[in-house]
């Protein structure tokens, strides 16, 4: 058992070092491509409409919306609100009125569209985006989740990336704040995002996008059929990527890191979120899995729990060494993120990352049980061959 454990640890250590090294190389290359002062000259923000499908319920929602408006003072914002979501309607209306009054020189900067309930078989987020597309002004569309904040200059950097492609997407970073469950979700995403999206790009173009933020040209999207072309599909980010790739268009992964704030109230909500993400991932793996993805994405996700189980059979000393090794891996990842994106890491965050690493295979396994049924915020959704149906 011990030789197997030693070999498994060697493989995991090499994979971790490889992923970190490739991610750092990508980030260094991206910095060289974005020379200071160039990106800002590439973009008139008034030509960008930021589309946001908004749902109430998260205490950080108002703060997130206001930060985006402050960081991008010339961009237009289109808020897509459910007509029966009275809390979101009231908050969006009050925030829009206050900000419009404060920036009277930019009338019409915020537009609010009230959307009816999605019809049977329509993805709730994409349904609202499809309704809002005719209201878009300007040549560029940015799609932004309502829990996501774009740092100042992010739109300019993404626009610069469009010189090399047709759709540019960013990288998520969860703010480690709030409840224990919220910080555990943050630990899971932050442990995986950079080393999942970036290393594989040295070997092939992206096969999907980060749907929390992306930028594209309105004309390009309309030529492909708009959001209506993927309105019936569950995984909107993956389906949009497929739409572009099938048309021979190029997706550009940028190093624009955007903070995310989501309040997760407890263990049940945490499990629901992680299970939904794993169901989404399974749809991608079903179509795009290959040896490269197995080595760089799947194996690193499964190995922490595998190592812990092996160590448990090997005895107390092996288990203690494995716990120390997992702590060392999480510490190395924290140092990597601090160097790469300037994140502030804490001891509690490192401990939570170890826990998130150990739980990840269990969440993946849960997605194999009744994979045709998920919960998406307040909605129960049945998934049939990648399509949405409401029970």
C-alpha positions, -999 to +999 in steps of 0.1 A: +000+000+000+028+024+009+046+022-025+012+029-042+007+059-019+042+072-027+036+069-064+002+086-062+017+115-042+045+119-067+020+120-096-003+145-077+027+167-069+039+168-105+004+175-118+000+204-093+034+219-102+026+215-139-008+232-136+006+261-115+036+266-139+014+267-170-011+290-154+017+314-144+031+313-179-003+322-194-007+351-170+027+364-178+020+362-215-013+380-210+003+409-192+028+414-221-001+414-245-019+441-225+006+470-225-004+497-200-022+525-217-031+505-248-062+489-236-079+521-225-074+536-260-091+506-276-126+512-261-153+537-259-173+523-230-205+539-243-204+513-271-208+485-245-241+473-231-237+452-199-266+428-197-274+414-163-301+389-154-310+399-119-327+379-091-333+392-055-324+373-024-286+379-020-276+405+005-246+415-016-266+422-048-270+459-044-233+463-036-223+443-066-245+463-090-232+496-076-196+486-079-200+477-116-216+511-123-188+529-104-160+509-122-174+515-157-189+550-156-195+553-194-209+518-201-246+512-205-263+487-182-294+466-191-309+450-160-332+420-168-356+416-139-384+391-134-417+410-134-429+389-104-397+396-084-409+426-065-378+429-043-355+430-073-378+455-091-378+479-062-341+477-056-332+481-092-356+510-097-343+528-066-307+522-075-312+533-111-330+565-101-304+574-075-275+568-099-292+585-128-297+616-106-261+615-096-250+613-133-274+635-151-250+640-179-255+604-189-293+600-191-305+565-201-274+548-189-294+522-170-323+504-187-346+480-168-365+453-186-392+434-168-394+398-180-424+375-177-419+340-163-399+318-188-421+295-209-418+258-206-385+245-220-367+279-218-335+284-198-345+312-173-313+332-177-310+329-214-348+336-219-342+371-203-310+377-223-330+369-255-357+393-245-331+420-238-310+417-270-332+440-291-327+467-264-289+467-267-273+499-278-238+500-292-216+475-309-205+454-280-224+432-255-210+421-221-230+395-202-224+396-165-239+376-137-256+396-109-232+383-083-201+393-103-181+425-102-159+438-131-128+456-119-120+490-134-105+485-169-119+450-173-141+459-203-112+476-220-090+445-215-117+422-228-122+445-258-085+444-266-087+406-266-115+407-292-087+418-316-077+381-315-111+365-316-149+368-315-157+363-279-136+371-248-142+356-214-127+361-179-117+342-148-138+339-116-125+346-081-149+343-052-146+367-023-140+345+008-166+362+030-199+355+048-211+322+062-190+290+065-209+276+034-202+307+014-165+305+022-164+268+014-179+275-021-152+302-025-125+278-015-137+253-041-138+278-070-106+296-061-087+263-058-098+253-092-105+282-116-071+294-126-056+259-129-086+245-147-091+272-174-055+282-181-031+253-184-050+234-211-048+265-234-012+257-241-024+226-260-057+236-276-082+264-279-110+268-252-140+245-256-162+264-232-164+298-215-169+312-181-205+323-183-202+347-154-186+373-177-180+375-214-178+401-241-187+398-278-198+419-307-236+424-311-234+418-349-216+385-344-241+372-319-271+383-340-256+366-370-255+333-351-292+336-341-287+355-309-295+340-274-326+324-289-303+299-306-294+284-271-326+293-253-337+257-247-303+244-235-293+240-198-256+249-199-257+283-214-219+290-212-210+257-229-238+260-255-228+295-264-192+284-268-203+255-291-224+280-311-193+301-318-170+272-324-193+255-349-194+287-369-156+287-370-153+316-347-126+321-320-129+322-282-103+341-263-096+333-226-084+365-210-067+369-176-094+394-165-102+382-129-136+393-116-146+390-080-179+372-072-200+375-040-226+348-033-243+342+000-247+305+006-269+300+037-260+265+048-249+230+039-280+222+019-276+252-004-239+245-007-246+209-018-272+221-043-248+246-059-219+221-062-242+194-075-255+217-102-221+227-113-210+191-115-241+183-137-230+212-160-195+198-160-207+163-169-225+178-200-191+192-211-172+160-204-197+140-223-189+159-255-153+171-250-135+147-228-101+136-240-068+124-225-056+160-220-086+169-200-084+137-180-048+145-170-051+183-164-086+185-150-102+152-139-073+134-122-063+164-101-099+167-089-101+131-078-067+125-063-070+143-029-098+120-017-081+090-033-049+098-014-067+102+018-085+068+014-052+051+006-035+067+036-064+056+058-057+020+049-020+024+053-022+036+089-018+066+112+016+078+101+006+077+064-026+095+072-008+123+091+017+127+062-012+129+037-030+156+057+003+175+059+007+171+021-028+183+014-021+214+036+011+220+017-007+218-016-033+243-004-006+266+009+012+264-025-020+273-043-026+302-019+009+315-027+002+310-064-030+331-063-014+358-042+014+361-068-009+357-098-039+379-089-029+396-056-055+377-035-055+379+002-052+344+017-058+333+052-051+302+073-088+295+074-090+297+037-062+272+033-080+248+057-112+252+037-094+245+005-083+211+019-119+203+028-131+215-006-105+193-023-116+162-003-153+169-010-150+175-047-152+138-058-183+133-036-200+162-054-190+147-087-206+114-076-238+131-065-242+145-100-244+110-113-275+103-092-306+116-109-285+138-133-317+148-150-330+169-121-313+200-106-323+231-086-313+265-101-318+292-074-356+291-068-364+268-097-366+230-101-355+220-135-356+186-154-328+181-179-335+159-209-307+155-234-292+189-223-326+207-227-346+224-200-380+214-188-400+225-157-417+198-138 
